[in-house]
Amino acid sequence: MMSLIFATTRFVAVQFLLKYRKLQQNNVALRKNFQQKMPIYGFLKNVPMLMGALFWKSQAQSSDTKKTAISATLDHADQLFENGHIEECYQYLKNVQSNDVEIQWRLCRAMYNMAKESKYEKSYKRQLISEAYHIISYIIEDNYENYAVHKWYALLLDAESTEIGLKERIKQLENVKKHMDMAVSHNPNDATTLYMLGEWCYQVSEMPWHQRKIAETFFASPPYSTYEEALEYFLKAESTRPRFYSLNLLRLGNCYLKLKKEDQAKYYLKLAASYPAKTNDDHQANKEAAELLKQLK
C-alpha cells in the first residue's frame, strides 16, 4: 500500500514539475499566474520531504515491532529455562530466525546445560558443546560489552578445553577467569558469575600436585587461590540472590568444611540437600549434601 502511494505521488509530482519548468522559460507574470491557479504546487515542492518522513516512520514502526517480538521470545525462553525445560528451551530458540545477541547467548546456555544431563549420549553432548562454543566465539567479537556473552564464553571455553584434554583445560584456566572477571566488571550483581568465580577458586584450591606441575609448564606463575577466596565469592553470590542455585549452597557447605567450621557447613548442606530438584545440578547437590551430612552426624 505504501509503495503504491509513493509511486502515484511521484508520478503526479513529475508531471506538474515538468509543466512548471517549461513555464520558467516565460515571464515572471505567467509563472505567478501558474502558481495561483495550481495551489498543489506548494505541496509538490515538499513531496521529497513528506516521502522521507513516511519512510522513516515506517522504519521506526518496523523496528518497534521487531523489538517487541524479540522481547516476547526472550521472556518465553527464560521462563522455559527457569522451570527446568532445558531441551524445550533449546528447540524453541533453535527455531527462532534471529541473529540477536540476546537470543544467541541464551541458545548457548541451553546447549551447555543439556550437555550436563546424563540422559544424552556422550557424542551428542560433545556436539552440543562444540556448536555452542563456536556460536559464542563468533558473537563475542561484536559484543565485548555484554556481560552474559563473557559469562557463557568462559563456561564454554572451559567445557571445550575439557573435551580436548587435561593439559588444554589447565592451559586455558587464566583465560577462563579473565572472561569471568570481565563479566563481573560489566554486571557486578550477577549471582551466577559470582558463583562461577567461586567455583574457579575452589577448583584451583583443590588442584592435585600432578596438575600443578602441568600448570607450571604453561605459566610463569601458575594459577593460585584459596578456600577463603572461594567462600567469599559464594557468600557474595548468595547475598546477591538468596537460594538461587543448589550448587552454590553445596559449595558454601564444602568451603566451611574445609575451613573446619562444622556448624556453618551443616546449615548450608541442609539447604542444598532439601533444594527442589529441577535439573541435573540440583540432583547432584541433593545427593552430595545428603552424603556429607551423614558423615557429620
Sequence and secondary structure as in RCSB ss.txt:
>XXXX:A:sequence
MMSLIFATTRFVAVQFLLKYRKLQQNNVALRKNFQQKMPIYGFLKNVPMLMGALFWKSQAQSSDTKKTAISATLD
HADQLFENGHIEECYQYLKNVQSNDVEIQWRLCRAMYNMAKESKYEKSYKRQLISEAYHIISYIIEDNYENYAVH
KWYALLLDAESTEIGLKERIKQLENVKKHMDMAVSHNPNDATTLYMLGEWCYQVSEMPWHQRKIAETFFASPPYS
TYEEALEYFLKAESTRPRFYSLNLLRLGNCYLKLKKEDQAKYYLKLAASYPAKTNDDHQANKEAAELLKQLK
>XXXX:A:secstr
 HHHHHHHHHHHHHHHHHHHHHHHTS HHHHHHHHHH THHHHHHTHHHHHHHHHHHHHHHHHHHHHHHHHHHHH
HHHHHHHTT HHHHHHHHHT     HHHHHHHHHHHHHHTT TTS HHHHHHHHHHHHHHHHHHGGG TT HHHH
HHHHHHHHHHHHHH HHHHHHTHHHHHHHHHHHHHH TT HHHHHHHHHHHHHHHH  HHHHHHHHHH SS    
 HHHHHHHHHHHHHHSTT  HHHHHHHHHHHHHTT HHHHHHHHHHHHTS   SHHHHHHHHHHHHHHHHH 
